[in-house]
Amino acid sequence: MNKMKLGFLIFCAAMVALTVVATAKTQLPELSGDIAFADPAGNLVTGTRCGTVDDTAIQAERAPADLDRWIQDHYGKALNITVPVAVHSIYESQTNGYVTDQMVDDQIQVLNDAYAGTGISFYLYHFARYQSSKYFSWDMQTRQEKAVKQYLNIDPAHVLNIYLQSPPGGILGWAYFPWMAPENHWGHGLVIFWASLPGGPAAPYNEGDTVTHEAGHYFGLYHTFQSGCWGQGDEVDDTPAELLPAYGCPEGRDTCGSAGDDPIHNYMDYSDDYCMYEFTTGQAARIDWAVTTYRPSLGGTPVKAAAMTADKSGVDFDLAIDDILASGRVDGDDDVVGAVAALDDVYPNPFNPMTTVSFMLPSTGQVRIGVYDVAGRLVRTLVDGTREAGRHEVTLDGTGLASGIYMVRMVSGGMDVTKRITLLK
């Protein structure tokens, strides 16, 4: 499965097109990513707020037959679990990647404050550092990710594992949804850009809410802008539909008309950290469902002495990862995956006038892919019919379309997802 990246975006052009520019962002140069933040040296760099794949929930034996009814019956109720957290910090040097004990303690407090209304609390169960230039930076679904997680993970059925490193391309973090693998699978957990922890240099994303956001995915929440203004959105009734992610803190923005103001203060949007401060009651109910269904062991007692046996800081970290990669243990069929249709990368993006839309189907089925303008009008139909299982590509010809932002929407097998694209002429 390919990761979802929102693609390359010229930020200022996008915001002007929407006429909802956040004041704090108006002076930024043109960007090659969807966010900008400070690096350890204080330079402005560009990247991606979240690399998590929007993967539709699959059925499980414990899943209720009527999810909407289940959530309605549990609305306003909350879990009551305490989750142990294992933090694995991979750093290059004392000046690049090194996080202090205080930063980790502050991050746990940020999590507890954010999830207080959901019935979930957290405590630091294990923290260890591993110095490495070789494995300080790795991407999603790579052999390096799999090797590091296989080596460092602690009892993922009971423990929330957080891996701190410096992802390539300026990604702030990613996670995998709970239905994407068995609850004891080593692939679960959060991968986080170390500089986004409280007190880190990645302003304005350095108050710890990247961990809050990715933990939301880990607990089964989608982005608030999931599916744009169409379909079931993020499948939570009390988060208004949102066409595009929010950047900065654009108060009063409403990109879906009658749905209500965009939920820019929600932890599952892309707002700056200072702007995020809420989960809704409906999100708490969805977390309750996802944890009850797919993570029933979470919050239980970790495997005995797991923390002691897991501290490998005295071992040659690079050599240990080299050995796992050489052994071929990362090349099996037990990756974190979801057996659902997926809208993959759109490349190039921005584009002029041609770009390629890729999508995956787990089995033969009906597919509809359309391109919509920011007003929600269909401007191109790319696919409408039956396609066989596997990976497919279709070309979008933007000739005749005006420069600006468009949304590619794919509907197939109960999956309804959109990706943002930018046409620049």
N, C-alpha and C positions, 0 to 999 in steps of 0.2 A: 504494500500500500504506500503511495506517495504521501508525503506530508502536505498539509494545506498551508500555503503561505498566501497572504492576500495579494502578493505580487508586488511588482515595482510600481510606485505611485509618486507622482509629482504632487507633493502635499499642498503647496500653496495654490496650484491650479485647481486642485480638487475642491479646496475649501471656497475659493472664489466662485466656482461653478455652482456650489450649493448655497452661496451667500450666507454662510453660517460660520464665518471665520472666528476662531477663538482668539481673544486679544493676545494671549501669551504666545501665540504661534505666528502672528502676522509678519514678524521680521525674519523668519527662518528662510534660508536659501532653498532652492529646489532640492528635493530629496530623492534618493533612489530606493527608499524603503517607506514604511507607513508611519514611522516614528523617528524622532531625533532625541538623543540624550548625550550626556557628558561622559567621556571615557576617563580612566584614572588620571590622565594628564590634563584634563579639563577641556579637551577638544570636542567639538560637536561631531558625533557620528550618527549614522542612520541605520535603521534595522526594522525588525518586525516585532510587534507587541506580543503575539502569541502564535506558536506553531502547531497548536493542537488541531487534530483532524476532526471536523464535524461529522461524526460517525453516528448514524441512527441506531437507537437501542434495539438490540436483538431480543428474541424471546428466550426465556429460561423457564425451567420447571417451576421455580418459585414465583415467577412473574404473574401478577393478577391478570385475569382475562380482560378486564375493563380498567385500564390504567386511569382514565379520567375519573371514573367512579371511585377508585381506590384513593386517589389524591383528594377528591372532594370529601370523602369520609374521614380522611386524616388531616384535613385543612385546619390549621391552627394548632395542631399537635406538634410535638417535637421529639426528636431522639433524646436519649440520655446516655451518651457514651463518652468515655475519655480515651483519646487516641494517643498512644506512644509515638514519638517522632524520632527517627534516626536521621541525622544530618551527616552527609559524607562530603567533605570539602576537598576538592582537588584544586591546588593552587600552583602557579608557576614560580612565584618568588614572594618575598615579604612585601613587595610593592605592587604585585599584580596577582590578584586572586585570593590573597590572604584575608580571611574573615576572623574577627575577634570573637571571644566568648560572649562579649556584650552584644555584638550584632546578632548572634544566634539567639541569645536570651530575649532580645527585643523582638525578633521575628516570631518567636513563640507567643509573645504577648500580643503582637499584631493579629495573629491567627485567633487567639482567644477572644479578643475584642470583636473581631469581624464575625465570628461564628456564634457569638453568645446567644443569639436568638434562634439558633437552629437546634440547640440541645447537644452540640458537639463541643468538647473542650480538648485541649492538647497539653502534653507535657514532654519535655526533652528527655528521651530515653537513652540516646547514644549520640555522641559527637566525636568525630575523628577527622584529622587532616592528612592529606596525601600530596606530597610535593611531586610535580611532574610537568615537564615542558612538553613531553610527547603526547600525553593524554589530557592536557588541560583544556582542549577544545575539540568537541565532536558534535555531530549533527544527529537528527532523528533517523531511526530505522537503519543505522549504519552498524557495521560489525563492531566498531569501537563502543557504541552505546551498549550493545548487547553484552560485550565482554566485561565492561566496567560494572554493569548492573549484576551480571552473574557473579562477579567476584565480591562486590560490596553489599548486596542486598541483605537485609535482616528481616526474616519472617514476615514477608509482605502481606500475609493474610491478617495479621494482627497489628502491624506497624506501618505507619506512613513513612516511606523512605524519600528523602530529599537529597538530590545530587547537585552540588554547586560546582559550576565550571564556567567557561567562557565560550558559548556556542558561536560557531561561525555565522557571518552574515548579520550579526547584531540581533539575533533572536533573544528575547527576554526570558522565554520559558515555554515549556510544553508539558502535557500530561496525556495519559490514555484513559479513556472512559472505563468504568468498572465492568462493562459487559464485553470488553475486547479480549479478555483472557480470564482463566480461572483465578479466584481470589488469591491463591498462593503463588501466582506466577511471578518470577523475578523481574519481569518487565514493568510492573506497576510502580507508581511513584511519580515524583515531580522532578523535572530537570530545570534548573534555575540559573540565570546569569547572576553570578556572585555579587556583582556591583549593585543589584537591585534590592539587596537586603537593607533594613533600616540603617542609615548612616553611611551607606555605600556611595560611590561617586556618580551613579547613573541618574542624576537629576534630569527630569522631574519624576522619574520612576524609581525612586530610592527610599520609599517609605514602607516597603515590605508587602505591597499589595499585588505584586506579581505572584508571590506564593499564595496569597489569598485567592487570586483569580484561577491559577492552575489547580489549586485544591478544589475549587468549584467544579472543574471538569472531572477531577478524580472522584468526586462525589456524585457525578451524573448530570451536572448543569451544562447547558449550551450557552453560547454567546447570546446576549440579548438581541442581536441583529441577525440571528439565525433565520434563514429563509427570507430576509428582508421584510417587505410588507405583505407577503403572500403566505398561504398555507397555515400551518400551526405555529409558525415562529419558533420561539424557544420552548414551546409546549408548556408554558407557565402563563396562566390567565392574567395575573396581576402585574406583568411586565409589559407595558405598551409595545406594540410592534415598532421596529426601527429599521429603516432602509439600509443605513450605513453605520459603521462604528463611529463613536465620538472620540475626538482628540481634544486635548486641552480640557476645558470645562464649559462647553457652549450652552449656557443656561437658556431654557425656553425653546430649544430646538425641537421641531416636530417634523420628521421626514416622512411620516405615513398618514398625514392628514388627520382624520377623525379618531385615530387610535389614542391620542393623548400625547403629551410631551415625551420625547425620547428619555429612556431611563439612564441618563448620563451618570447618575450617582451610584448606579449598581455596580457591584464588583465584577460582573460578567460583561461589562462594556470595555472600551479601550481608553477611557478617560485617564487623565493624569492621576497619579496616586492620591494627591490631596483632594481630588474631586470625588473619589469613591468612598462610600460609607454605608451601603445598605445591601442586604438580601431581603427579598420579600417573603411574606408568609407562604405564598405559593411555591417559591423556590425551596423553602424549608421543607414543605411537604414532598416535593420531588426528591430532595436529598434523602428524606426518610424512606421513600419508596426504593430509591436506587441502592442505598446501603442495606436495607432489609432484604432486597432481592439478590444483589450481586456481591455484597461485602458483609455477610452476616457475622463473620468472625472478628471484624474490625472493632478495636476497643477492648478485646479480650486480653487475657494474660499472654504476653509473648512467650515464645519457646524458652525454656529455662536456660539461663546463662547465655542467652543469645548475644547480649552486648559484649560480654567478655570475650567470647570466641570470635566475634565479628571485628574486633579492633585489630586491624592488620597494619597499623602504622609502622611497626618495626620490620615489616617485610619490604623487599624491593618492589615497589608498586608497578613500575614500568615492566619489570621482568615478569611479574605475575600476569599482567594483561597480555604481554607478548605470548606467554605460554598458552593462554586461553585461545587467542587468535590462531596460533599455530596448530592447536589441537583440533580445530574444526568444530568445536562445540557451539559456535555461534551460527552455524550454517544449516541447522535443522529446520523442521517445519513447525516449531512451537513458538513462532513470533507472536507479538501482540497484534492481533488482527481482528477485524470485524467482517463477517460474511454479509456485507451489504453493498449496494451500489455506491459509487463515490465519484464526485466531480473533482478531477485532479487539477494539476496546474494549467493555467492559461499562459502561454508564452509565445511571443514576447508580450510584456505588459509593463508600461505603456506600449502601444503599437500604432503603426501607420503604414498602410491601411489594413494589413493582414495579420492575423494571429491564429494560433492553433489551440483548440479546446480539447483536452484529453479527459476521458472518463472510463471508469471500470464497472463491469457488471459481474456479479458472482454467478449468475445463471442467465439463460436466455429470457428476455422479457421486454416489455414496452418501455420506451424512453421518450421523453419530450425535453428538448433543450431549446430555450428561447433567449433572446437578448432584449432587455428592457431599458428604457431611459429612466432618468431619475424621477419622472412623474408616474412611472409604473406602466407606461405604454409599450406594448410589444412592437419591436422594430425589426427583428429578424427571427425566423424560425430555422434552427440549425439541424435539429433531429426531431422527427415525429413518426415513430413506428417501432417495429420489433428489431432488436439487435441480439446477437449471440453473446454468450459469456466471454469475458476477456477484456482486454484494453482496446479502446477505440479512440480515434482522433477525427476531428472535424474542423474545417477552416472557416473562420469568420472573415468576411470581406467587408471592411468598413467604408468602402467607397460609397459616397452618397450620404453618409452620416456626418453630423457635425462633431467637432471636437468636444470632448467632455467625458463625464463618467457614465458608464453603463453597468448593468448587472446581468450576468449570465446565470440563468436559473435552470436547474435540472430536476425533473420529477420522474422517479422510477421506483417501483416496488415499495411504496410507502415512504421513500426518501424524497425530501423536498429541500434543496439547498441552493444557495446562490454564492457567486463570487463577483467581486467588484473588478472592473477593468477600466482602463483609461485610454481613449483615443486622442492622440495628439497629431494635429496636422500643421 
